[in-house]
Amino acid sequence: MAKEKRLYSCSECGAQAPKWTGQCGDCGAWNSLTEVVAVAAARTRFTGFAGEAGHAQVQHLAEVKPDDVRRQPTGIAEFDRVLGGGLVPGSVVLIGGDPGIGKSTLLLQTLVAMGRQCKTLYITGEESLQQVSLRAHRLGLESAELQLLAETGVERILTAAQREQPQVMVVDSIQTVYTEQIQSAPGSVSQVRESAAQLVRYAKQSKVALFLVGHVTKEGTLAGPRVLEHMVDTVLYFEGESDSRYRLIRAFKNRYGAVNELGVFAMTDRGLREVSNPSAIFLSRHEEAVPGSVVLVTLEGSRPLLVEVQALVDESHLSNPRRVTTGLEHNRLAMLLAVLHRHGGVATYDQDVFANVVGGVRVTETGADLAVVLAMMSSLRSRTLPQDLVVFGEVGLAGEIRPVPNGQERLMEAAKHGFKRAMVPRANAPRKAIDALEVITVSRLDEALSVEW
């Protein structure tokens, strides 16, 4: 049997070397060479006749008929929302998150729920079968249909999958899996890339819906090569504070659904329970109005979400006043303070500014600009805003209030929760009046600051 040839490829520039060295000879990057298996290219003879040199055929787009993709529900509505409506046969889903946040718990609940309609297989590389069984009993999951396998070798995993023929499969986790084709340790860049490639290839060929659990780094990103996220169809991230019982699942990539879709769960002694009305938990009503607080209607994927934005502006005794954000972009706050000074005539160069989104929600859209500005002005002037007021809108560098998408849906969500007033960009004025909701439209920042409550 011929011995496989191994090369070392640079993860920065792609150059290959016959042996490992500390520095890449082409780009000069240090510790960037990883082991790969050299694959000999198949020799083909070109004769000039169509179809004789290769097997791939060129087709017109009109000739390719799209298959009717039937999504399979997971039994958990919030999980189906993030996935885009359910699982697609042959899709590969990568789930990442901090240790202990609930990745294995959610997937175990999902496989038990789906085991009543299809054949499922749970492959664990980090825990023993007894540990998985203890978790299932603790969560009250009794399922004789769910199959378990404790294995870390890719070749043996694929052999067992071909023998059992599951329709849904979980590999927990990809960092513990290794292939015998590469000599490096499990969890290395080359092992993760090659192991994932073999699993993805099997899922596509056999139409098996595959879940891969991935570790995250201290920065919160998925560990391993960046190419891992390009190989899969969907990338999901678990979010949530360690001292909070609520968990958020956000879709950062989805070839079968909307990106940035959000699913909300609550961690209980019986596992993760879906939260059908997340605005009720993120929206904390005060007994009386307090300065520096306003309600924002943000959009997470296709769902309007009501969250409370808080700001605290206080006199600073430091040479460089502090600008601290939680759940908001730090650079965006600095820009809003500059716009507030230039177009609103309010200087905060001697003030510490703190901005926070209640409940641990992370707001990334620009529609939160107007809410942050009003909360800061409310704290600075020690004037309360009405409790029945909701706000959304983007603030431009020229002081204009720019529209945001899905304004009508945001206003309908606010009216459903009992709010009576809304301040929105003029371009987001509703096409028809909304019952019991007074809409105040503004087009400039000075207009918004001059409204008397």
C-alpha positions in Angstrom: 0.0 0.0 0.0 1.5 3.3 -1.0 2.3 5.7 1.8 0.3 8.9 1.8 2.3 12.0 1.2 1.9 14.8 3.7 2.5 18.5 3.2 2.3 21.6 5.3 0.1 24.5 4.1 0.2 28.1 5.3 -3.1 29.2 6.7 -2.2 32.8 5.7 -1.1 32.6 2.1 -1.8 29.0 1.2 1.8 28.2 0.3 2.9 24.5 0.8 6.1 23.2 2.2 7.4 19.6 2.4 8.2 19.9 6.2 7.2 22.0 9.1 9.0 25.2 9.9 8.3 27.9 12.3 8.0 30.6 9.7 6.4 30.5 6.2 9.0 31.0 3.5 6.5 32.9 1.2 4.6 35.4 3.4 6.8 35.3 6.6 4.0 34.4 9.0 5.0 32.6 12.1 3.4 29.3 13.3 0.9 29.3 10.3 1.9 25.9 8.8 -0.6 23.1 9.3 -0.5 19.5 8.2 -2.5 18.5 5.1 -2.8 15.3 3.0 -1.6 15.7 -0.5 -4.1 14.5 -3.1 -2.8 13.6 -6.4 -4.7 15.2 -9.3 -6.3 12.8 -11.7 -4.8 12.9 -15.2 -7.2 13.5 -17.9 -6.6 13.6 -21.6 -8.2 16.5 -23.5 -9.4 15.4 -27.0 -11.6 18.3 -28.0 -14.9 16.4 -27.8 -17.6 17.4 -25.4 -18.0 15.1 -22.4 -14.9 13.0 -23.0 -12.4 14.9 -20.8 -14.6 15.1 -17.7 -18.0 14.2 -16.2 -19.4 17.7 -15.4 -21.9 19.0 -17.9 -22.8 22.7 -18.5 -26.5 23.4 -18.2 -28.7 26.4 -18.6 -30.3 27.8 -15.5 -33.8 27.3 -17.0 -33.0 23.5 -17.4 -32.2 23.0 -13.7 -35.4 22.4 -11.8 -35.3 23.3 -8.1 -36.2 20.5 -5.8 -39.2 21.0 -3.5 -37.4 21.3 -0.1 -39.5 19.8 2.6 -38.5 21.2 6.0 -38.8 18.9 9.0 -39.9 20.6 12.2 -37.7 20.0 15.2 -40.6 20.1 17.7 -39.3 23.4 19.2 -40.9 26.5 17.6 -38.1 28.9 18.5 -35.4 26.6 17.1 -37.4 26.2 13.9 -37.6 30.1 13.6 -33.8 30.4 13.8 -33.3 27.5 11.3 -35.7 29.2 8.8 -38.7 27.0 9.4 -37.2 23.6 10.2 -34.5 21.3 9.2 -33.6 20.7 5.5 -32.4 17.2 4.5 -28.7 17.3 3.8 -28.1 20.6 5.7 -25.2 21.0 8.1 -25.7 23.3 11.1 -22.8 24.5 13.2 -23.7 25.6 16.8 -21.2 27.5 18.9 -21.4 29.0 22.4 -19.7 29.3 25.8 -19.2 26.2 27.9 -22.3 25.2 29.8 -24.6 27.6 28.0 -26.9 24.8 26.8 -25.7 23.5 23.4 -25.8 19.8 24.3 -29.1 20.2 26.3 -30.9 21.8 23.4 -29.7 19.2 20.8 -30.6 16.4 23.1 -34.1 17.8 23.5 -34.3 18.3 19.8 -33.3 14.7 18.9 -35.7 13.3 21.5 -38.6 15.3 20.0 -37.6 14.4 16.4 -37.1 10.8 17.3 -40.8 10.2 17.3 -41.0 10.9 13.6 -37.6 9.9 12.2 -34.5 8.0 13.1 -31.9 10.0 15.1 -28.3 9.4 16.2 -26.4 11.3 18.9 -22.6 11.0 18.7 -20.8 12.2 21.8 -17.0 12.7 21.9 -16.8 14.7 25.1 -19.0 12.7 27.4 -19.7 9.0 28.1 -23.0 7.4 27.4 -23.8 7.3 31.1 -23.4 11.1 31.3 -25.7 11.6 28.4 -28.2 9.2 30.0 -28.0 11.1 33.3 -28.7 14.4 31.6 -31.7 12.9 29.8 -33.2 11.6 33.0 -32.5 14.9 34.8 -34.4 16.7 32.0 -37.2 14.2 32.1 -36.5 12.9 28.5 -37.5 9.3 28.2 -37.0 8.1 24.6 -36.2 4.6 23.5 -35.9 5.7 19.9 -32.8 7.9 20.3 -29.6 6.1 19.5 -26.3 7.0 21.2 -22.7 6.5 20.1 -19.5 7.4 22.0 -16.8 7.8 19.3 -14.2 10.3 18.1 -12.9 8.6 15.0 -14.4 10.0 11.8 -14.0 6.8 9.8 -15.8 4.8 12.6 -18.5 7.4 12.9 -19.2 7.3 9.2 -19.3 3.5 9.3 -21.8 3.5 12.1 -23.9 6.1 10.3 -24.0 4.1 7.1 -25.0 1.0 9.0 -27.8 2.8 11.1 -29.0 5.1 8.3 -30.2 8.0 10.6 -32.1 11.0 9.2 -30.8 13.5 11.8 -27.3 13.2 13.4 -25.4 15.2 16.0 -21.6 15.3 16.5 -20.7 16.8 19.9 -18.2 18.2 19.4 -16.2 18.8 16.2 -13.0 19.6 18.2 -12.9 16.1 19.7 -13.2 14.3 16.4 -10.1 13.2 14.4 -9.3 11.4 11.2 -6.6 8.8 10.7 -5.4 10.5 7.5 -3.7 13.2 9.6 -1.2 12.6 12.4 -1.8 15.9 14.3 -3.8 15.9 17.6 -7.6 16.3 17.7 -8.7 19.9 17.9 -5.9 21.2 15.7 -6.7 23.2 12.6 -5.9 20.5 10.1 -7.9 17.9 12.1 -11.0 20.1 12.5 -10.9 21.1 8.8 -10.5 17.5 7.4 -12.9 15.9 9.9 -15.6 18.5 9.1 -15.0 18.1 5.4 -15.7 14.3 5.6 -18.8 14.7 7.7 -20.2 17.5 5.4 -19.5 15.3 2.4 -21.4 12.4 3.9 -24.4 14.6 4.9 -24.7 16.0 1.4 -24.5 12.6 -0.3 -26.9 10.8 2.1 -29.3 13.7 2.7 -28.7 13.5 6.5 -29.4 16.6 8.5 -26.2 17.1 10.6 -25.6 19.2 13.7 -22.0 20.1 14.6 -21.2 21.5 18.0 -18.2 23.9 18.0 -16.1 25.4 20.8 -15.6 29.1 21.1 -12.4 31.1 21.9 -12.1 33.7 24.7 -13.1 36.4 22.2 -16.4 34.5 21.6 -15.7 33.3 18.0 -15.8 29.7 16.9 -12.5 27.9 17.5 -10.7 26.3 14.6 -10.2 27.5 11.0 -12.4 30.2 9.6 -13.1 27.9 6.6 -15.2 25.8 9.0 -18.0 28.4 8.8 -17.8 28.4 5.0 -18.2 24.7 4.8 -21.5 24.5 6.7 -25.0 25.8 5.7 -26.0 27.4 8.9 -24.0 29.0 11.8 -25.8 29.5 15.1 -24.4 31.2 18.2 -25.6 30.8 21.7 -25.7 34.1 23.7 -26.6 34.9 27.3 -25.1 36.0 30.5 -23.9 33.4 33.0 -26.1 34.8 35.8 -29.2 35.0 33.6 -31.6 32.2 33.0 -32.4 33.4 29.4 -30.6 32.1 26.4 -30.6 33.6 22.9 -29.7 31.7 19.7 -28.8 34.0 16.8 -28.3 32.9 13.1 -25.2 34.5 11.6 -25.3 32.5 8.4 -28.2 30.5 6.9 -28.5 29.3 3.3 -32.1 28.2 4.0 -33.5 31.1 5.9 -33.1 34.7 7.2 -29.8 35.8 8.7 -29.7 37.4 12.2 -32.9 35.6 13.2 -33.3 35.3 17.0 -34.7 32.5 19.2 -35.3 33.1 22.9 -35.2 30.3 25.5 -35.3 30.1 29.3 -33.1 27.6 31.1 -35.1 25.6 33.7 -34.5 22.5 35.7 -36.2 20.6 32.9 -34.0 22.0 30.2 -34.5 24.9 27.7 -38.0 26.2 27.3 -39.0 28.4 24.5 -40.2 32.0 25.2 -43.0 32.9 22.7 -43.2 36.5 23.9 -39.7 37.8 24.5 -40.7 41.4 24.7 -42.4 40.6 28.0 -39.2 39.5 29.7 -36.8 42.1 28.2 -39.2 44.9 29.0 -39.1 45.8 32.7 -41.7 48.4 33.6 -40.9 50.7 36.5 -43.4 51.7 39.1 -42.9 55.3 38.2 -41.0 57.1 35.4 -37.3 57.5 35.9 -34.7 59.6 34.0 -32.5 58.0 31.5 -34.9 55.2 30.4 -36.8 54.7 27.1 -38.3 51.7 25.3 -36.8 50.8 21.9 -38.6 48.7 19.2 -35.7 46.8 17.6 -35.9 44.2 14.8 -34.2 40.9 15.3 -34.4 39.0 12.0 -38.2 39.1 11.1 -39.3 39.7 14.7 -40.0 43.1 16.3 -38.6 43.2 19.9 -39.3 45.7 22.6 -36.3 46.3 24.9 -35.4 49.0 27.4 -32.5 51.3 26.8 -30.9 53.0 29.8 -28.4 55.8 29.9 -26.5 57.5 32.8 -24.7 60.8 32.2 -22.8 62.1 35.2 -20.1 64.6 35.9 -16.6 63.2 35.2 -13.5 63.9 37.4 -11.2 62.3 34.9 -9.1 63.9 32.2 -10.7 61.5 29.7 -14.4 60.9 30.5 -15.5 57.3 30.2 -17.8 56.0 27.5 -19.1 52.6 28.4 -21.7 50.5 26.5 -23.4 47.2 27.3 -25.3 45.6 24.5 -24.5 48.5 22.1 -21.7 49.3 19.8 -19.0 51.5 21.5 -18.0 53.4 18.4 -21.7 54.2 17.7 -22.0 55.9 21.1 -19.0 58.1 20.4 -20.5 59.2 17.0 -23.9 60.0 18.6 -22.2 62.2 21.2 -20.4 64.1 18.4 -23.7 64.6 16.5 -25.5 65.7 19.7 -22.8 68.3 20.2 -22.7 69.6 16.7 -26.4 69.6 15.8 -28.1 69.6 19.2 -25.8 72.1 21.0 -25.2 69.7 23.9 -21.6 69.2 25.0 -20.6 66.1 27.1 -16.8 66.5 27.1 -16.9 66.7 30.9 -19.4 63.9 31.4 -19.2 60.2 31.9 -21.7 58.4 29.6 -22.9 54.9 30.3 -25.4 53.1 28.0 -27.1 49.8 28.6 -29.7 47.5 27.0 -31.6 45.7 29.8 -31.8 42.0 29.8 -28.5 41.1 28.2 -29.8 41.7 24.6 -27.2 42.9 22.1 -28.6 45.5 19.7 -26.6 45.9 16.5 -28.9 47.8 14.2 -28.7 51.6 13.7 -32.4 52.0 14.6 -31.4 52.3 18.2 -29.7 55.7 17.7 -32.7 57.9 18.5 -33.5 55.9 21.6 -29.9 56.2 22.9 -29.9 60.0 22.3 -33.2 60.5 24.1 -32.1 58.4 27.0 -28.9 60.3 27.4 -30.7 63.7 27.2 -33.2 62.4 29.8 -30.4 61.5 32.2 -28.4 64.7 31.5 -31.5 67.0 32.1 -32.9 64.8 34.9 -36.3 64.8 33.0 -38.3 61.6 32.7 -39.8 60.4 29.5 -43.4 59.0 29.4 -43.7 55.3 30.3 -46.0 54.7 27.4 -43.5 56.0 24.8 -41.6 53.9 22.3 -38.8 55.2 20.0 -36.8 54.0 17.0 -34.8 55.7 14.2 -31.3 56.2 12.8 -29.4 59.4 13.5 -27.2 60.6 10.6 -24.0 62.6 10.8 -25.8 65.6 9.4 -28.3 65.6 12.2 -31.1 64.0 10.2 -33.4 61.2 11.5 -33.3 58.5 8.9 -35.9 55.8 8.4 -35.5 52.1 9.4 -37.0 49.0 7.8 -40.3 47.4 8.9 -41.6 50.6 10.6 -45.2 49.5 10.4 -44.5 46.1 12.0 -42.6 47.8 14.9 -45.5 50.2 15.6 -48.0 47.3 15.5 -45.9 45.4 18.1 -45.7 48.5 20.3 -49.5 49.0 20.1 -50.0 45.3 21.0 -48.1 45.8 24.3 -50.2 48.8 25.3 -48.0 51.8 24.4 -49.8 55.0 23.6 -47.1 57.2 22.0 -44.3 56.6 19.5 -41.5 58.8 18.1 -40.4 57.7 14.7 -38.6 59.1 11.6 -41.0 61.0 9.3 -40.4 58.6 6.5 -41.7 55.8 8.8 -45.1 57.4 9.4 -47.8 54.7 9.2 -49.8 54.5 6.1 -53.0 54.3 8.1 -53.7 55.3 11.7 -53.1 52.6 14.4 -55.7 52.4 17.1 -54.8 54.0 20.5 -51.3 54.9 19.3 -50.2 58.5 18.8 -47.3 58.7 16.3 -44.9 61.7 16.5 -42.7 62.0 13.4 -39.4 63.9 13.3 -36.9 64.6 10.6 -34.1 66.4 12.4 -32.4 65.8 15.7 -33.3 69.3 17.1 -36.9 68.5 16.4 -36.7 65.4 18.6 -34.9 67.2 21.4 -37.5 70.1 21.4 -40.6 67.9 21.9 -42.2 68.7 25.3 -43.5 65.7 27.2 
